[in-house]
């Protein structure tokens, strides 16, 4: 009798094991995951997320030790995209989310390059999958991170309705070293921490960037190396950060995502000469690219 009970028990355990293995395998296959190699070191996020709008896709994940990879595409559909400074599609690596560190990005240098392939956007399950690799630079010290063998699978996404910024003409004007400076393109975005307004004069390989904390209201704020407002002026391969200055925000409508103001500051160029940026003014409608839940 005991022998029969033992045989029945063994069959029951075996059947349960097979069922659990099959079920567990299916759960594993549908579980969201994001993995990559960072300078040949394994990186993994067990809880990646994504946001999709009609004209953008953001995929991001953070590892157990606080390292974040983020991919941003200025398109809302699956396909193959190059990541570089020219087309604004971006791959970003943040070494530590708990510190105010400067990220590595394919957009911070013309040497930045990469590729992302969005293979599937499943509208029924609201998930996105694909592969990526990129080489990202950090503007402050010229160092880089090589991100390879990247993969994101079954990553849940939220669909975000965005404001149509084509109905608003972004403006930026300034005098740089006594000369009138007017960019041919002005873009503005808001991420998790700041509103970033960038004016680009492509013919001269020049750009001016204003970085404003996202909840900043109307009033006067300092521009400098310790904030709260940061600004940079890029000429060719060189990026110069503001050393001292001021910004007056005349209007910040967070509901309409419109911000306006004036600014001035100094920076020291590659030859050690102090350059003045004055008479600055801007009006911009920014695109919400926050990744906060």
N, C-alpha and C positions, 0 to 999 in steps of 0.2 A: 504494500500500500504506500509506504513512504517513498519507494522507488517511483511509483506512478505519479505521486504528487510532485516529486523533484523534476520529472520529465515535463509535466504540464507547466510547472513554474519556469523552466528553461525556455519552453516554446513561447510563453507569455512575455518573458523578458526580451527574447529575441525579436518578437513582433513589435514590441514597444520601441525597441532600439531602432529598428528599420523605419518605423513611422516617424519617430522623432528626428532621425537623420534627414529624412526627406523633407519634413516640414522646416527643420532648421536651415537646410540648404536654400529653400525658397525664400525664407526670411532674410538670409544673408545676401542673396542676390538682389533683393528689392531695397536693402538698407542704403541710405545715402552715404557716400564716401568721397573724399577728395585726397589724392596722394600725389607726391612728386619727389624729385631728388633736388636738394639745394646744395650746390657745390659738392655733389656726390654723396650727400648725407640724406638719409631717409627723412621725409616729412609726411605727416598724416593728420588730417582733420576728420574726426568722427561725426561732426555736427555742422556740415557746410550749409550755406543758404544761398539764395539767388533772388534777384529782383528783375522783373522784365516790364518794359513799357513798349509803346509803339515804336520808339526810336532808340532804345538802349537795353543792354543786358549787363547785369553785374553779378558775378559769381564770386563768393568769398568763403574762406574757411580759416579757422585758427587752431593750431596744434596745442597739445597739452602744455607745452612750455611757453605759450603766448606768441608764437610766430604766425603771422598772417600772410596769406597769399590772396590777392584780389585781381580779378580780370574784369575789365570794363570794355564793352563794345558799343559803339554808337550806331547800332542797328538792332532791330527787334525780331530777327528771324535766324534760323539755323543757317550754317554755312562756314566757309573757311575765311579767316580774317588775319591780316598781318598786324603786328603790334609795333608801332614806332612813333616817333615824335611828330611826323608829318601828318598822319591820318587821325591822330588822337586816340585810336584804340590803344588800350594800355594794359600792361602787366605790371603788378606792383608787389613788392615784398617788404613787409614791416617786421623788423627784427624782434621787437618787443612791444606789445600793445599796452603794457602797463607803464611805459616811460614815454616821454615826449621826444621820441627819436625821429630822425628824418628817414623817410622810406627810400628804398631802391625802386626805381621806376624806369620803364622803357621810354617814358616821355621826358625825363630829366636830362637826356643827352641824345645827340643825333647818332650816337653809337648804339643806342638801345634798339633791340630788335627781337622779334619773336613771332609765334604763330599760335592761334587758337582755332580749333575746329569744333563747332557746336553741331554734334551729330544728330541730336534729337531734342525736341521740345514737346513733351506729352501734355496736351491741354486737358486730357481727362484726369490724369493723376497729378497734374501740376508739378511736373518734375522736368529737369533738364540734364543732359549728359553730353560729354565730349572729352577732348584731349587738349593739352597745351604745353608749350615750352617757350622760354624767353630768357634774354640776358638783360638785366636791369642794372642801372647805374645810380649812384648817390652823388648829387651835385656838390655836396660840401667837401668831399675828399677824393672824388673820382674813382672810388672803389666800386666793384660790381658783384653781383650774385648771378650765378648760372642756374636757372630753373629748368630741369629736364624731366622727361618721362611723366609729365603731368597728366592726371586723369580725374575727371569728376563724373560721378554716376548716380542717377536717381536723386539728384539734389532738388529739394523742394523749393519752389519759387512763389513769390507774390507778384501779382500784376498791379502796376502802379499807373494811375492816370496822371499824365504830365500836362503842365501848362504849355500852350503853343507860343514859344518865344519868337516865332517868326513875325508876330504882330507887333513886336517892340524892337526899336532900333537901339542896340547897345552903343554907347558913346564913351570914348576915352580921349582926352587931350592933355598935353603937358609941354613944358619947355625943358629940354635936357641940355645942360651946358650952354644955355643961352640960345639954343636953336629950337624952333617949333617942332614938336614931335606928334604925329598923328598916325596911329596904326590903321592898316587896311582891314583888320579883322579884330573884333572884340567878342570874347566868349566869357560866360560866367556860369559857375556851378556851385552847388552847396554839397559838401560831404558831411561826415559825422561830426566834424569839429569846426569847420570854417566855410566861409564864402570866398571863392577864389575867382578873381576877375583878371583876365589876361588879354592884353592888347598886343597884337603881333604885326610888325612891319616886316613882311617876308622879304621884300626886295633888299633890305639892309641887314637881314639876319638879326633883327633886334626884337625884343619883347619886353614888356613891363607887366609885372604881376603884383596884384594887391591881395593880401591874405587877411581876412577879417573874421574874427570869432562869430559864429553863426547867429548868436542871439544879441549881437551888439545893436543898441538903439541909437536914436539921433543924439548928437553931441560931439564933443571933441575928444580924440583919442591920440595917444603917442604912437609914432612909428619908430621902431628901433630893433636892435638885436635881441632885446628882452621883451618885445611886444608892448601892448597886446596886439597891435597891428604890425604885420611884416610886409615888406615889399622887396622885390628884386628887379634888377635891370640886366637883361642879357644882351651881350654883343658878341656875335659869333660863338666861339667856344667858351667864352668867359661869362660867368654869372656873378653879379655884384649885389650884395645885400645892403639894404638901407642901414645906415649907422644912427641917424637921428632925424626926426621929422614929426609931422603932425597930420592928422586927418580929421576933417569935420564932416560927419554924416548928417545930411540935411533931411533925409527921409529913408526909412526902412519899413516897407510894408511886407510883413512876413506872409500874409495871406496871398497877396498878388505876386510875391517873390520879386519885388522891385527894390533896389537900393540905389541911392544917389548921394554924391558928396564931392568934396574937394580935398586936395592933399599937396604936400611938399615934403621933400627930404633930401639928404645928402648920401652919397656913397663914395667909396674910394676905389678907383679903377686899378687895372693891372700895373700901371706905372706909378702907383702911390699918390696919384693926384685926386683931390676931393672934387667930385662932380655934383652940381646942384640940379635937382629936379624940382621945378616949381610951377605954379599956375596949373596944377593938375586938377582935372575934374572928370567925373564918370557918372554915367547913368546906365544901369544894367538890370535886366530881368534874368535871374539865375535859374538853372535847371536843378531840381532836387535829385541828388544822387546818393542820399543817405542810405546806409546799410543797417541802421539800428532797427531792432524789432519794436 
